[in-house]
Amino acid sequence: TSPAGGTATALADVDDEGWPTGIRVTVRCGDPLDEVVLRSYAVGAAHMAIGWVCSEAIAVDDEGRPQDLTVRSFGVLRAIDTPPVSVTIEADDGPAVNGSDAVFAAVAAAVWIAQGCPPDWPTRRGRVS
């Protein structure tokens, strides 16, 4: 549940190496102003959550100074590497609220749990192209 009141649940399927192969999201965030936009925001939040868990990082030296600030070095998940994300919008007649924050948290947790809760993040950095 996000501070705005949106709620989401997520399930992640991962392959033998722990990479997500599919994400199923259910979101409830009031009466959507536009379901197409809500679905798009949910997919975007899922993409960001997968990257956060699996591949994103900033290389720093011993004193915490960034060593490489190119976008490619951050390990942002490429759009083509995003697994299929299915989004179910639960009916709710309340006022519309932000649902993408709840989706982000739910997907991040689902991916991490499906990987077995590895203690080091990012969990799969070496596979990023």
C-alpha positions as CSV (number, residue, x, y, z in Angstrom):
1,T,0.0,0.0,0.0
2,S,1.4,3.4,-1.0
3,P,1.2,6.5,1.1
4,A,-1.5,7.8,-1.3
5,G,-3.6,4.7,-0.7
6,G,-3.0,2.7,-3.8
7,T,-2.5,-1.0,-3.3
8,A,-0.8,-3.6,-5.5
9,T,0.2,-7.2,-5.4
10,A,2.7,-8.9,-7.7
11,L,4.0,-12.3,-8.6
12,A,7.2,-12.8,-10.5
13,D,8.4,-15.8,-12.5
14,V,12.1,-16.2,-12.7
15,D,14.4,-18.5,-14.8
16,D,17.1,-20.7,-13.3
17,E,19.5,-17.8,-13.1
18,G,17.0,-15.6,-11.2
19,W,16.1,-13.3,-14.1
20,P,12.4,-12.4,-14.3
21,T,10.5,-14.0,-17.1
22,G,7.1,-12.7,-16.4
23,I,5.3,-10.4,-13.9
24,R,1.7,-10.4,-12.9
25,V,0.4,-7.3,-11.2
26,T,-2.9,-6.4,-9.6
27,V,-3.5,-2.8,-8.7
28,R,-6.4,-1.0,-6.9
29,C,-6.2,2.8,-6.8
30,G,-9.7,4.2,-6.9
31,D,-11.8,4.9,-10.0
32,P,-9.1,5.3,-12.7
33,L,-9.2,8.5,-14.7
34,D,-7.9,6.5,-17.7
35,E,-7.3,2.7,-17.5
36,V,-4.8,2.8,-20.5
37,V,-2.7,5.4,-18.7
38,L,-2.9,3.5,-15.4
39,R,-1.8,0.3,-17.1
40,S,1.1,2.1,-18.7
41,Y,2.2,3.6,-15.4
42,A,2.0,0.1,-13.8
43,V,4.2,-1.4,-16.5
44,G,6.7,1.4,-16.2
45,A,6.8,1.0,-12.4
46,A,7.4,-2.8,-12.9
47,H,10.2,-2.1,-15.3
48,M,11.9,0.3,-12.8
49,A,11.4,-2.2,-9.9
50,I,13.0,-5.0,-11.9
51,G,16.0,-2.8,-12.8
52,W,16.4,-1.6,-9.2
53,V,16.6,-5.2,-7.9
54,C,18.5,-6.9,-10.6
55,S,20.8,-4.5,-12.4
56,E,21.1,-0.9,-11.3
57,A,24.1,0.4,-9.4
58,I,26.6,3.3,-9.3
59,A,30.3,2.4,-9.1
60,V,32.1,4.4,-6.4
61,D,35.6,4.4,-5.1
62,D,36.6,3.9,-1.4
63,E,35.6,7.4,-0.6
64,G,32.2,7.2,-2.2
65,R,33.0,9.2,-5.3
66,P,31.3,8.0,-8.5
67,Q,33.6,6.4,-11.0
68,D,31.4,6.4,-14.0
69,L,28.3,8.5,-14.6
70,T,27.3,7.3,-18.0
71,V,23.8,6.1,-18.3
72,R,24.9,2.8,-19.6
73,S,27.1,2.2,-16.5
74,F,24.1,2.5,-14.2
75,G,22.7,-0.8,-15.4
76,V,19.3,0.5,-16.3
77,L,17.2,-2.4,-17.7
78,R,16.7,-2.0,-21.4
79,A,13.1,-1.9,-22.6
80,I,13.7,-4.9,-24.8
81,D,14.9,-6.9,-21.7
82,T,11.7,-6.2,-19.7
83,P,9.7,-9.4,-19.3
84,P,6.0,-9.5,-20.1
85,V,4.0,-7.6,-17.5
86,S,0.3,-8.4,-17.1
87,V,-1.8,-5.8,-15.2
88,T,-5.2,-6.4,-13.6
89,I,-7.0,-3.3,-12.4
90,E,-9.3,-4.1,-9.5
91,A,-12.6,-2.3,-9.5
92,D,-12.8,0.5,-6.9
93,D,-15.3,3.4,-6.9
94,G,-13.2,5.6,-4.5
95,P,-11.4,8.7,-5.7
96,A,-8.4,8.1,-8.0
97,V,-5.0,7.9,-6.3
98,N,-1.5,7.1,-7.3
99,G,-1.1,3.3,-7.9
100,S,2.3,3.2,-9.5
101,D,4.2,3.6,-6.2
102,A,2.4,0.5,-4.8
103,V,3.2,-1.4,-8.1
104,F,6.9,-0.5,-7.8
105,A,7.1,-1.8,-4.2
106,A,5.1,-5.0,-5.0
107,V,7.1,-5.9,-8.0
108,A,10.5,-5.2,-6.3
109,A,9.5,-7.5,-3.4
110,A,8.1,-10.2,-5.7
111,V,11.3,-10.3,-7.9
112,W,13.5,-10.4,-4.8
113,I,11.5,-13.1,-3.1
114,A,11.3,-15.2,-6.3
115,Q,15.1,-15.0,-6.5
116,G,15.4,-16.4,-2.9
117,C,16.1,-13.0,-1.2
118,P,19.8,-12.7,-2.1
119,P,21.6,-10.3,0.3
120,D,23.6,-8.4,-2.3
121,W,22.0,-5.9,-4.7
122,P,21.9,-5.6,-7.6
123,T,21.2,-9.3,-7.7
124,R,22.0,-10.0,-11.4
125,R,24.2,-7.1,-12.6
126,G,26.5,-9.3,-14.8
127,R,23.7,-10.1,-17.3
128,V,23.0,-6.5,-18.4
129,S,23.9,-5.8,-22.0
